Amino acid sequence: MYEKLKKHLHIAFFILLTISALICMAIIPPMQSPDEGLHLFRAYSLQSGQIILDTVDGKTGLEIDTGLFQYIKNYNLFRLKYKNKNSIGQWKETKEIHFSSENQFIDSHESAIYFPLNYLPQALAFTVGRTFKMPVYISYYLARFLSFLTLLLILMTAFKYQKPTPFVLSLLFMPMCLFQFASATADTVSFALTVLIMSIFSYLYQQDTLKTKHLYIMGIFTFLLCTHRMNMFALIFLPLILWYKFRKKSCLATTVIVGTFIVLWILSAMITVNMRHPTMIEIAIYYLMHPLETSTIFYNTLSDLNMISFYINSFVGILGYLDIYFPDVIIFILIEGLLIIFVFCIDKSSQKLITYSFSLIALMCFITTFLLLLVQFTNFPGATKIMGVQGRYFIPIAIVLGYTSRSDGIEKNKYILGSFLFLLFAVFSSVETIHLLLIRYYGL
């Protein structure tokens, strides 16, 4: 009976997630996720065979079909303009836009550092659209659908290795996740890859002997994630935990090889891409040489209550271009719900090594997030606080912490209650998200 509950819980998770995401997908107009256009430019460059971006007249970017560019540009009318609503007229105007087979150079340096393979679903959609001469809007919605389908496939694979706790399932139902899952951004794949990597690790750690093939698979997915979400770089240390248990050199080799390839990709992008002056490497060296100034900036940032409030709210869900807010009471209910579910999912049988290791990795990822935004986004020189940090950057970190517990280790009664609370959380979050989106984009 208990095992059937676990099985049915995860079936319910996929059914509810699919229904909620598809409804959000139908409601949300194109290009409403932050930097979605830039991500689509990168996806388009992948389908045209471009891996490294070009530098033209001091600008780093890529060649984009003028029809795609026009389609994306037409939906900028919602950006930070809450009074603008979606309409049939807007849809009729944009549905006639086709790929033109003429390209124009677009400055896209912000996305240059991302390894392009994570954009494969969107690139496939553009390939299909161009091959069959479809309007751009069909390719765009196909990109959304294929991205979400990829999410489902990755999560199903992850669940075969290790079924997540109700807490991790709840994280994936936060409004921010639902919004991103319904968009054509790379967050969809990034969140799913984090679940997959942690599930593979949990599976490997429970074995009596090391399954080397799965270790290497975990290493490949870690590379894909960390070259797109560099703040998750600390995940390269997961094989070291396996080495501590199994004492196999392949664990050490995996950490070294994957870490090396990640660093090489990042450095090559930072060196070849004209992103800012001075360069990010020069800024990073400066802050390393001035630890007191760096510490002061960190303190100013993390002691600012307004910024902390923003991180928490945008973690749960400040949607769109960070201009769609839930009422405070809804945010409070969602946060309290997550905390309560987390308490019910505590695995008292979990080994201290796992708990401490995952907590340390999560802390390293947290610090890395701020360091990267300090170097990449914050004004230099003269910075007093780190700018550009959004709460959604911490979602993969929360997923890592969620794996400090295993479903099999949670007390039966707590698991049942946690599962029930997850279902309530999923339904509540979905309904409130859909309701808010209808108000924002259609005034209903």
N, C-alpha and C positions, 0 to 999 in steps of 0.2 A: 504493500500500500504506500509506504514511504517513498520507495523508488519510483512508483508510478506518479506520485506527486511531483517529484523532481523532473521527470520526463515531460509531464503535462505543463509544468511551469514554463519550460523552455519553448515548448510548442506555442503556448499562449504568448510568450515574449515575441516570437517572430511574427505571429498573426497580428498582434496589436501594433508592433513597430511598422509593419508593412502598411496597414490601414492608415495609421497616423501620418506616416511619411508621404504616402501617395496623396492624401487630402491636402497636406501642406504644400506638396509639389504643385497641385492644381490651383492653390490660392496665391502663392507667392509669385509675383511677376519676375521676369528674368533680371539677372544682375543685381540682386538685392543683398547678397552676402559681400562683406568687405573684401575688396581686391578680387572679386570673382572674374572681372574682365581680364585682369592680368594672368590669372590662372588659366583662363581659356586661351589667351594668346600663347602661353607656354604649351598647352595641349595641341594647339594648331601647329606649332613649330615641330612638335614630335611627329605628327602624322605626315609632315613634309620632309622628315628625315633630319631635322636640325637638332643637335644635342647641345652644342655650345653656342651661345648667342654671339652675334657679330657686334663690332664696334665701328660706328660710322660717325664721322665728324665729332668725335669725343663722346658720343652717346652709345650706350649698350642696349641692344634690342634685337628685333627680329622682323622678318617680312610677314605681313598679315594680309589676308584677302580683304579687299576694300568693302565687300558686302558684309563680311563678318564684323568688321570694325564699325560700319554704319549701324548694324543691328544693336551692337553693344552700346554705342553712343546714344541711340534713341531712348534707352532705358535709364539714362542718367537723371531723368526728370524727377525721380523719386528720392534721389540722394539728398538727405538732410532737408527735405522739403515735405514735412508731414502732411500738409494740406493737400498735396497732389495725390489723387486716387487713380487706380487702374480703371480702364474703360474699354468698351468694345471698339471704339474708334482708334484707340492706341494699338490694339491688337490687329485691326484691319490694316493699319498703316505699316506695321512692321512685318506682317505675314507675307507681304509681297517681295520682301528683300531676299535676293538669291546670292549665292557665291558668284563673284564676278570674274574669277580667274585672273584678276589684276591685283597686284600686291602693293602695299605701301609699308615703309619702315616705321616701326613703332618703338619708342623708348620703353623698354620693359626690364630695366635693370633690377627692379625689386624681386623678380621671379627667377633671375639668372642663376642664383645659387642653389635652386631646388633641382634635385636629380629628376629628370623628366619621366621616368618610368611610371611614377605614381599617377601620371595623367593619361595612362593608357586607355581607360574607359572613355574619357572625353575625346581623345584622339581618334579612337575607333568610330565614335559618333560622327565626327567631322569627315572622316574617310568615307563612310557610308553616304553622308549627305552630298559630298562632292561627286562621288562616283555615280550616284543615281539622280544628280541634278535636283536635289530637294531644296525647298526654301530653307533659309538659315534657321528659322524658328523650329522646324522639325528636327534639325540636327542638334539644336540647343536642348530641346526637351528630351531627345534621345540621349544626350550626354548626361542629363540629370538621372534618367532612368538607369542607364548602364552603370553610372557611379553608385547608385543605391543598390543595384543588383550585385555589384562587386562587394559592397559592404556585407550583404547577406551571405554571400558565398564564403567570404573570409571569416565571418562570425560562425557560420556552420562548421567550418574547418576547425576553428578554435574550440568550439564546444565538444568536438570529438576528442580533443586532447584533454581538456579539463573544463568542466562546466562551471561558469562563474557563479559567485554568490548573488543573492538578491540585491545586494548593495551595488555591485558592478552593473547589473541589469538596470538598476534605477538610474545610475549615472548616464546610461545611454538613452534614457527617456527624459532627460532634462530638456527644457525648451530650446536651449542653445544647440543641443545635439539634434533635436528634431528639425530645427531650422537648417542646420548645415547639411543634414542627410537629404533634405529636399532641394538642395542647391547643387551646383556643378563645380564645387570647390574640392580641393584635395584633402580637406579636413575629414571628409567621410572615410577615405581610405586610411588616413593617419590614425584615427581613433580605432578603427577595426584592426589595423596592424598591431597596435599596442595590446589589444586583447589577445590577439593570436600569439604574439611573442611571449606574453606572460603565461598563457595556457600551455604552450610548448614547454616552457621552463618548468612549470609545475608538474607536468607529466614526466619530464626527464628526472626531476628530483625524487619522485616517488618510486623510480625503478631501482631494482637491485644491481643492475649493471647499466653502464652508460650506453645509450642508443646513439651512436655517433652520427648516423644519417640525420636524425632529427636535430642534433646539435648544430650541424652545418646548415640545415634548413632555417633554424632559428637565427643563425648568423646572417644569412642572406636577407631575411626580413628585417633584421636589426639595421642592416646597411640601408635598406630602402626607407625605413622610418627616419633614421637619424640624418640622412641627407636631405630630408624634407622638413623635419622638425628637429633642428639641431640642438634644441634645449633638452632633448631626450638622449643625448650622447652617453650619459652614464649607464645606459642599458648594455653597453659593451662589456660591463663588468659582471653580467649575469653568468657567463661561462666560468668565471673565477669561483663563484659559489659552487658550481658543479665540480670544479677541480678540487675544492676543499673536501668534497665528499668522496669522489671517485679516484682522485689522484691520477688523472689521465692527461698526458701532454696535449692531446687534441683540444682540451678545454682552454689551455693557455694559448695554443696556436690560434684558436678561433678569436679570442679577444684581441690578440696582436694583429692578425690579418684584417679582421673587420675594422678595428680601430684605425689601422693604417690607411685603408681604402677610404674610410669616411674623412679622415683628415686631409688626404690627398685631394679628394673631390672638393672639399670646402676651400682649401688653400688655392687650388687652381681657379676656382670661381672668384675668390676674393682678389687674386692677383690680376686675372684677365678682365674682370668686369670693372668698368668705370662707374662706381657707385657713389663715391663721395671723396672730397679732398679736405683734409688728409685722408688717406685710405683707412679702411677698417683695421688693417694690420698695424698701421702706425698709431692709431688711437688705442688699440689694445695694448701695445707696448707702453704707451704713455701711462695708462692706468695701472699697469703692472709695476711700473717704476715709481708710482706715486700712491702707495697703498693707503695712506692716511686720507687723501682726497677721495679715493674710491670708497673707503669705509664711510666717510661723511655723507657721500651721495646716497649710499645704500641706507644709512640711518634716516636721512631726510625723507626718503621714499617710503620706507616701511613704517615710519612713525606718523605719517600723514593719514589721519583717520578718513579723510575724504577719498583718498586713493584706495585705502583698504576697502572701504564701502563699495567703490567702483569695481574692484577686483571680484568681490563676492557677488555683486549683482550681475556682472558680465560673465561670471562663471556659470551661474544658473541660467541667465538669459536676458541680456540687453540685445535685442535682435536688430536685423537690418544693418544699416550703417551706424550702429550704436545710438539709434534714435527712437527705438520702439521699446518702451518701458512697461513692465508689469507693475500693478499697484504694489505698494510695500507689503500689504498683507499676504499677497500671493507669493512673493519672494520669501517671506517669513515661513509660510506653510511648507514650501518646497525645501527650504534649507533644513527646517526642523524635521521634515519627513526623511531626508537623506541621513541626518544624524541618528535618528531613531533606528532606521533600518541598519545603519552601520553597527550600532550597538548590538542589535539582535544577530548580526552576522559575525561577531567576534568568535574566533576559533581558539578556545583555551588550550587545545592540544597542539597548536601550531608551534613549531620549533623556534626557539629564540633566535637562532641563526637566520632563519627566513625573515622573521619580524624585524630584526635589527638591520639586516642587509637591505631589505626593500625600503625601510624607512630612510636609510642612508642614501640609497639611490634616488629616492623621491626628493630628499633634501638637496642633493647635488643637481638634480634636474631643475628644481625651484630656483636655486642660485644662478644656474646657467642661463635660465630664462631672462633674468634681469641683466646679467653680464652681456648677453647678446644684444639686447635692446639698448643698453648703454653705449655699446660700440657702434651698432648699426643705425639707430634711429634718433638717439638723444643728441641735442645740439652740442657741438664741441668747437672751441673750448668754452668754459664758463658754466657747465652744467651744475645744477644744484639738486635735481631729482631725475630719476630715470623715467623717460617718457615712452609711450607706445605699448606698454604692457596691458594685455587684455585677459580677462578671466578665463576665456576659452583655451588659452595656452596651458592652463593648469589641469585641464580635463584628463589628458593622458597620464599626468602625474597622479591624479586621484585614482585612476584605474590601476596603476602600479600598487598603490597603498591598499586597494581593494583585494589584491591577491595575497595579502598577508594571511588571509583566511581561506580555507578550502570548504567547499560545500559539504564534503564528507566529514569534516571535523566539527561542524556546528551541531550543537545539541538539537535533537529531533524537534522538540516543542518550539525552540527558538527559530529553527529553520521554517517551520510551518507558519509561524506568526510573521516572520520576516517576508515570506513569500506572499502572504496575504496583503501585507503593507505595501510590497512592491506593486502588486496589481492595482491597489488603490492609487498609489503614486503615479503609475503609468497612465491610468485613465484620467486622473485629475490634471496632470501636466499636459496631456494631449488636448483635452477639452479647453483648458485655459489658453494654450498656445494657439489653437485654431480660432478661438473667439477673438483673441487680440489681433491676429493677422487679418481677420475679416474687418475689424474696425479700422485698422491701419490702412489697408489697401483698397477697401470698398466702402468705408463709412457705414457699415452695417451695425 
